[in-house]
Amino acid sequence: MKTIMGVLLFLLSGYFSVAWATEKVVAPGTGTLSAAIANASNGDTLVLQGGSYYGDFTIDKSLTLRASNRSTDALIAGIGAIQGEGIKVTIQGIKFSQSLNLVQAADIRLLQNHWLSGIPDGSNYKTSEGDGSLIIIGNTLNNGNITSYIDNAYIAGNTFLKGGIFSFNSIWVIGNNIDGGISGSGNSIVRILGNRIDCKIIDSKYCLFISSLDNLISNNIILDKMSAPREHDAVIYINTNITDVISFNFTNNIIHADSSTTSDWYGFIGSYSNTIRGNISGNIIRGINRPIAISSSIKIANNICFEITDPCPSGDGNLNADPKYVDTIDFKLAANSPAINAGPSDYQYADLDRSRNDIGAYGGPWSIEQYDIQRDPNNLKPYVYPLFKGGSAYSDGDLEVQAIGVAKLR
């Protein structure tokens, strides 16, 4: 057995007092927020009280804006912008009724906010001196997408009541609940882990569209609830025009179409891949065994297909059987499920209790359940999300672990 040595690096986000910074209480009203920003110094924290804040505003210095506590109902009703060279901005626990435009900064962190309408708009967040960093964790969006052009945006633990995520560069998408789709493209690295993707918006072309060079897509539950007529012919569309993919790992996902959906499309298609392992594909016509023009080097193993026209390929631990879910809401496995302890046997794919990998989204080290727990609004423990690539992190029997942690408002 390998010896695992944990080296844990936390990049703690949120509010921290600094010796030269001050807290300034801001009362609701018209123009009070913009006035407080104008009078603040770099590093200050503006503590918003309950009530509505009217008037447009621009954050042009390094500041933290936060609600006084997790129960404070502070609503920003004006259009906002973050625009300043080299600034670092954190916004936590605030409600918005308009969009917040992310234009220029060295670092932006949006934590536990709620967009009643509008979005955190990162479509123009790219600067002449280089892209800033972007961390969006624990937010709720009632209606709208997050779009990112910057490198290594980190989008985790958010709830999209209607909308999705679009990235044109490297990105981390972890533990979100998405009523929409995810798109990642470009010469980039994409990490999509532990998301619930409930795809039923008619103008989404795909539930999951990935055309990036280096991909890890693991432990997602991808539900296609889009009824005909529809524009697309695939639940998932991966690397269709990419022939020089560096790495592709599609592991421990659940792909499931609603019984009311006209499912005459591929569940998985693409032109190049390395690994499709430990997945469950159901209620669709063509799936794991019918990718288009896929590379002969692909490894398809330890998957389950059911209620599907094209069965899983024989051998390599693949099964054509009912996975026996407890229900098709959470998709947990029943005690007699053939998916239990039937996934990849490689040590790096082991379940969190170090038993053999269970097929599906609850198996392996990236179990979706740990991310569901973190989205619970009553859970006051810090958000903790991974930063390293599974499997390849093992070297000489050691496992180096990096994580990002965010303290929640109390």
VENMO-V14314 format. One line per field, one symbol per residue. phi: phi as a letter, one per 40 degrees, with the letter a starting at -180 (. if undefined). psi: psi as a letter, one per 40 degrees, with the letter a starting at -180 (. if undefined). Layout:
BEGIN
phi: ???
psi: ???
END
This chain:
BEGIN
phi: .ccbbcbbbbbcbhcbcbdccbcbcbccicgcccccccccbdgcbbcccchbbchcabcbacabbaccaccccbbcbbcbabaacgcbbbbagbcbbbcbccbaacabbbbfcbccagaccbcbcabcchcccabbbgcbbcaibbbbbccgcbbagcbbcaiabbbbacabbbgcbbcibbbbahcabbbbbgcbbbcbcccccbcabbbbcbbbbagcbbbcbccccacbbacbbbfcbbbbccaabbbfcbbabcccccbbaccabibaababbgcbbagbcbadcbccfcccccbbafbbbafaccccccgfgcbbaccfccabbcgccccbccccfbcdcddccccccgccdcchcccgcbdccccdcccccccccccbbcbbccgcccafgbbcbbabbbcccb
psi: iihhhhhhhhghiahhiideiihhhhiiahedddddddeiiheihhhhiiaihiiiihheihihhiidieehghhheihiihhhheihhhhhfiiheiihhhdhidhhhhhfihhdiaihhedeghideiiiihhhhfihhdhiihhheihfihhifihhdhaahhifaiihhhfihhgbihhhiigihhhhhfihhghehdehdidhhhfidhhhhifihhhhfhiiiidifhdhhhfdehefhdhhhghfihhhiidehhgfiidhiieiidhhifihhifidhbdefihfiieeihhifihiifhdhiiiiifeiigihegidifddfihidfheehfeaheideeiideeiihhiaeeiaefhdddddddeheeheiihhiieihiceehhfeihhhiihihhii.
END
